[in-house]
Amino acid sequence: MRQKMVVGNWKMHGSAEQIQQLLRDVIRGLAGQESTAVGVCPPYPYLPLVKQLCAESDVKVGAQNVSRHESGAFTGEVAAPMLSDLGVDFAIVGHSERRELYGETNDIVAEKFMASQAAGINPILCVGETLSQRDDGETEAVVLAQLQAVIAKAGVEAFGEAALAYEPVWAIGTGKTATPEQAQEVHRLLRGYIAGLSEDIAANLQILYGGSVKDSNAGALFTQADIDGGLVGGASLQAEQFIAICANTEN
């Protein structure tokens, strides 16, 4: 049986003081929820602090992004081996904000996926469609193209050490959320595609939902057959909300 997983993506928020208080509250509130894998992705400057604060807990630490290059003259970039040096457990690749705001193509995302794994870091690959793409009936084609670009370079076997996250772009930071049925439909599509290549990998692959996940909708989402938890944005900055979302994986 696949382990449920909840990951908080803090994006460009927080200070040292806020993070210390947030993690103290989260770690305390998660006591006893050992069946769920929980992780947080702070901004780069706070990774060492967060690793230190989480050292005595089961909370894993991830990066919000990673360079596709191992080293070189790439000002402002952070390479996967550097993250590995910090003890980072996983990295988000292909988030819609990276695709939309920074022009990351499917090929670039695939290279970041592979760079992460080469450094021993498990990637969480994000896929998702815009509202116009959904309205035009292109959801299936878009998310499969994003997935196929990674499989073409890394092979389906790479998903034995990775996770997927379906994040409909129209539901990120908008307050809108895909219905549990809409989300499940895409999760089933993604798992089914992987199963066509490897049933074993598909059966064990964690597929998370991301897009305005809150404590009020997490329960209905997480009970769907192919939804294995959440990639949580704004609500992960509020300890009470994040703890409650994690608790919904226990039901």
Buried (B, 14 or more C-beta within 10 A) or exposed (E): EEEBBBBBBBBEBBEEEEBBEBBEBBBEBBEEBEEBBBBBBBBBEBBEBBBEBBEEBBBBBBBBBBBBBEEEEEEEBBBBBBBBEBBBBBBBBBBBBBBEEEEBEBEBBBBBBBBBBEBEBBBBBBBBBBEEBBEEEBBBEBBBEBBEBBBEBBEBEBBEBBBBBBBBBBBBEEEEBBEBEBBBBBBBBBBEBBBEEBEEBBEBBBBBBBBBBBBEBBBBBBEBEBBBBBBBBBBBBBBEBBBBBBBBBEE
